[in-house]
Amino acid sequence: MKGPGALSILPMDGISPVKTAAAIADAETGAATRPAPELTVVVPTFNERTNIPILVERLGRALAEFDWEVVFVDDNSPDGTAAVVRAIGEMDSRVRCIRRIGRRGLAGACLEGILASQARYVAVMDADLQHDEELLAKMLDCLRAEQADVAAASRYLDGGSVTGLSKERARVSRWSNRAVRLLLGIELTDPMSGHFMIRRDAFERLAPELSSQGFKILLDILATARGGLRTVELPSTFRRREHGESKLDSRIALDFAALLTAKTTHDAISARFLLFCLVGLTGIGVHLSLLSILLMAGPSFGLAQALATVGAISWNFVLNNLFTYRDQRLSGWRFLTGLIRFQVICAIGAISNVGIATWIYDYDNVWWIAGLGGAAVGAVWNYAVTSVFVWGRS
C-alpha cells in the first residue's frame, strides 16, 4: 500500500532500482553523484608517518591525468601513521585510511584494502618510497588496453635494478624467485614483487582462496590463479629507503616456506597449519631439553615428564602467538586465558594421540606407523580446536 507522496521504484529497461533510487534522491537534494575512481592504490603501513605526505604528493604528480584514490591500510601503528593519513584525507577526499585493530600482516592488509575498493583497477605498493610511483601510469595503460589482467614491476628485467637492496637481501631475493619459478611454474622474472596492479574483478574471483598470512600477495595471487591470469612485467628500479625501518625479519622466511608449500600442494595443506606444525617440532626439542635438565635436578621421571610437557606446550603457545597467529596476536589478560585454553586443549590432544597410536599398534604392530598416526591426529586436533577456542578463528 502506498502512502501519500510515496515513490514507487520499479526496474526500468537497462536501469537498476538502486541507481533509480539514488537518482531520485539526488534530484530531490540537488546533490551530484560521483562515480568510483578508476584506480585505487592500496598501501599497507606500519610506522610510516614520515613517508605518508611524501608518497601522497608523489602519487598526485604521477597520476595527475587519472581519476584515482589511495587507501592506506594501517596496522594500528604506534607512531600515529593513521592520524597523519586522516589529517591529509580531511583536505583531500582521494586519501582514505583503514585502521586495523587486533590484526596484523602485509597480505591481510592488502586483502582488506583491495576488497574495500570500488575501482576497476587496483594497485599495491609499499609506503617506504622504494617503489617507483611513475610505473602506475604505465601499468594502468597496459590494463586499459586489455593486454593483461596483472601488470607487475620487475627488478630483474632489462632496465630494472635492485639498488635499494643490500647484497644479502638481493641474494635472498634472487634465490627466492628461482625457487618460486621452479616449484610453482610461474613465468615472471620477479613473482616476489610487492608492486603491481590488477583488475579488481579478477582479484575478487580469487580472494576467497588467498591467504591473509605472509608478505608476498602477488605470489599468492599468481599461484592461486594457476596460469589463469594474463600477466605483463615492466622494468623497475627498487630505490633505497629514505625514512623509517625495514619490516623484514626472520619470520618472513617461515611465511615464505609455508606459503610455498601450501601452493605446491594446491592448498591441500594451509600455510597456517604448516607454521603450526613447524612450531610443534621445535616444542619437541624444548620438551626433551627440559626433561633432561629436570632429571638431573632429582625429581621422579613422572614429575619431570609432567613439568617438561607443560613447559613445551607453553613454548608452543608463545611461538604460535608470535608467528602463526600474529595477525590476531593475544596480549594482556587474553594472553593468559589463551595460554590456559591452549594447555587444556593440547592435553586432550595428547590423550587422543596416545589412544589412536595404541589402537593402530594393536591393529598392525608397526611402531613407527602407530606413532606417526597418533602424532598426526594430535596435531590436527590441536590446530583445529585451538584456532577456534584460543585465537577465535572459524
N, C-alpha and C positions, 0 to 999 in steps of 0.2 A: 504494500500500500504506500502511495506517495503522499507526503505531507505538502503543505503549501510551500511553494518555492523550491521543492526538491528537484534535483537534477537526475535524469536517467542517463547513465553512462553505458552505452551499448557499443559493442565492437562494430567498426566500420571497415570497409574494404581497405586492406593494407595498413590499418591504423589499430594499434593495440589499445585496450581500455585504459591501461596505465598511462600511456602517453596522452590519451584524450583527457584523462582526469588532470594530468599535470598542465596541459594546455589551458584547460578551463580555469584552473586555479591561478595560473599566471595572468590570464586575461582579466580576472577579477581584481587581482592585486596590482597589476601593472608591472610585475617583475619580469625580467628577461632570463630565460633559461640559458645555461651554459653547458655545452656537451663536455663529456670527459676528454682530458687531454689525449693526444695521440701517443705520447710516450711517458712512461713512469720510470724514473731512475730510483732503484732501491739501494740504499746504503746502510748496511749493518754497522752499528757503532758500539764501542765501549771505551770510555775515557778518551774522547777525541774532540773535546770542546774547542781547542785551539784551531783545529783544522776545518771546523764547520763553516765559518764565514768565508774562508778562502775557497773552499770547494763550491759553495753556492755561487760565489762571484764567477768562478771559472765555468761552471755549468751555464750560467747566464750568457756568457760570451760565446761558448761553444755551440749552444742551442738557440741562439737568438732568432733563427729563422723558423723555428718549430714551436708547436704547442706542447709543452712539457710540464712535468712536475717532478719533485724529488721527495721521496719518503725515507726519512731516517728511522731505522728500527733500532732503538736503543735498549740495551740490557741493563737498565737502571744504573747507569754509570755514576759512581760516587763523585766524579768531578763536575757534575752538573751539565753534561752534554745535552740532555733532553731540554733543560731550561734554555740553553742557547738556541736550540732549534726552534723552540716555541716563540722565543722573542723575535727571531727573524720571520717566522711564519705569521706573526701578528701584522707585519708590514707587507708580506709577500705571500699571497694565497697559493703560490706554486710550491711552497715549502711546508711539508707536513711531518709530524712526529708520531711514531707508535712507541710508547714506553712499556716495556715488558717487565712485569714484576714476578719474581719467582721462576723465571725461565731464562736459560742462557744457551748460547751456541750460535755460531755463524749460520749453519744450514737452516736451523729453525727460524732465525731472524729473517733470512731471505724468503723462506716459505711464507711467513706471515705478511711480509711486505708485498710480495707479488700477488698473493691472494686478496690483498686489500686494494689492489689497483683495478680501475675500470678502463684503463688504456688498452689500445690494440696491441701495443708493443711494450715490453718491459725489459729494462737493462739492470744489471747488477754490477756494482763496483765498490771498491773499498773507500774508506774515509781518510786514509793516510796520505792521500795525494800522490801515491806511487803509480796509479793507473792513469792513462792518458785520456782525459775527457774529450779531446778532439776526435777520438775514434768513434764517439757515439753517433755523430752525423753520418759517417761512412757506414756504420752498422745499420742505421735506420734506412739509408738508401738501398742497401742490399735486401733488407726485408720488404721494403715497399715494392721493389722491383720483382718480388716473388722468386728471387734467386735462392732463398734459403729460409728455413724455419728458425735457425740459430746462427748468429754471427758472433764469433769469439775472437778475442785478442790473443795473438800468439807471440811469445817471446823468442820462439825458435825458428820462425820463418825468416827468409832473407829480408833484411831491413829492420828486424826486431832485435832486442838485446835484453840482457839481464843485469844491467849496470847497477841496479838497486839492490842486488843480492850479494851477500858475502860469498866467498869462494866455497865455503862449506855448504851454505844453503843452495847455491847454484848446482853443486854436485848432487845433493839430495834431490833437488827438483828434477834434474835430468834422469836420475835413476828411477824416480817415481813414475815419470812419464813413460819410460821404457817398459816398466812393469805393467802399467795400465794397458799400453798398446798390445803387449804380448799376451796378457791373460784375458783381457776383455775384447780384444779385436777392434778397438777404437782407432780410427784412421787419423785423427787430428794430431798435429805436431805438439800441441800443448793442451791436452784434455784436463790438466790441473789448473787451468787459468781461472782466476776469480773475476774476470772482466768479460762480460758477454751480454748479448741481447737476444730475446726470444719472443716469438708470437705468444701472446697470453693464452689464446685458445689451445695452443699446443701444450703449454705448461699445465693448463687446467686438467687436461686429459691424463697427464702423468702424475699430478700432485698426490693422489691417494697412495701411490706406491713409493713415494720418495721418503727418505729418512730425515728426521729432524736432528739427527746426530751428525757430527762430523763438521768439516770445514770446506769441502770441495763439492759444492752443489752442482756445478756443471758436469763433473764426472758422474754423479748420481743420475742426473737427467739423461745423459748420453747412454749410460749403461742400462737404465730402465727402458729407454726407447728401443734398444736393441736394433739399431740401424733404421728406425722408423722416422728419423728427422733428417732433413737436408741441412747440411752444415757448410759454412764458409769461414775461413780464417783471415784475419787481417794482421799484418806485422805491427808489433807494439814494442815500445821502449818502456821497460819497467824501471821507474825512477827511484831515486833514493828517498827514504823517509825524511821529512823535514822536522816534524814535531811529534812528540809522543813516543810510545814504546811499542815494539812488535808484540803481537799476541801469540806468536808461535812458541810452543814449548813441547816437552816430552809427550804430553797427552795426544798431540797431533799424530804421532806415529801409531799409537793404539787405534785411534779413529780410522786412520788410513788402512791399516791392516784389516780391521773389522769390516769396513765398507767394501774393500776389495774382495774379501772372502764372501761376503753376502752377495755381491753382484756376480761373482764367479759361479756361485751355486744357484743363480737366478732367484735370489731372495728366499730360497728354501730355508736358510738359516739367517736370522736377522742380525744386523750389526750389533745391536744392543745385547742380544743373547751371547754373542761371541765375546764381547767385553766382559760380561758377567762370568763366563767360563774361564777367561784368562785370569780374572781376579781370583776365582776359586782355586786355580792352580798355584798361585802364589800363597794362598791360605794353607795348602798342604805343606809347603816349606816352612811356614811360620809354625804350624802345629807340631811338626817334628822337632824343630829347634827348641820350642818351649818345653816339649816333653823331655828332651834330653837335659835341658838345664834344670828342670824341676826334679827329675830323678836323681841328679847329682846332689840336690839340696836335701834329700832324705825322705820325702813323703812316699806313701804307698803308690803303687802303679795306678790303682783306681783313681785316687785323688789327683795324681799328676795328669792322668789322661783327661779327667773332667775339666781341670783348670786349663790345660792346653787347648781343649775343644772350645771352651768359652773364649779364650784369647784369639784363636784362629777365626772364629765366627765374628768377633768384634773387628778384627783386622779386615775381613771381607766386607763388613758393613761400611767401614770408613772408606775403603778404596772404591766400592761401588757408589757411594755417595759423592766422592770426588770425581770419578771418571764416568762410570756407566750411566748415572742419573744426574750428571752435573747440570743439565738443563732444568732439573727440578730438585736441586740440592736442598736438603733439610738443614736447618740451623736452630740453635737455641733449644727451647723445650721440645720442638718437633724432632730434633736430632735425638734426644734422649728417649722419647716414646718410640721413635722409629727403631732405635737400637734394641729396645726390649722386644718389639714385634719381630724383628729380624732374628733374634736369638730363639724365640719360641718357634717360629716357622721353620728355621733351619734344624732345630731339634727334632721336629716332626719329620722333616725330610731325611734326617739321619736314621730314624726308626724305619722309614719306608725303604731307605737304601738297604739296610740290613735284612729286612723282610723279603724284599724282592730278590736280593742276591742269594739268600738261603733257599728260596723257592726254586730259582734257576739251577742252583747247585744240586738240589735234590733230584731235579729232573734230568740233568746231564752233568756228571761230575767233572766239569772243566772249570777250574777255579777262576781263570782269568776272564772267561766269558761271564761267569756269575758276578765277578767283581765289577766289570765294566757295565753290565746291565743294571746292577744296583746303583752305581755312581750316576749313570745316565738318568735313571728315574729320579734320583735325589736332586740332580742339577735342574731338571725340567720343573720339578715341584717347587724348588726354592725360587727359581726365576719367575715362574708364573704367579705364585702366590705373593711373593714379596713385592713384585711390580705393582700389584693392586693394593695390598694392605699396608705397605710401607711407604712407597713413593706415589701411590694414588693413580696409577696408570691402568686403564682397562685394556 
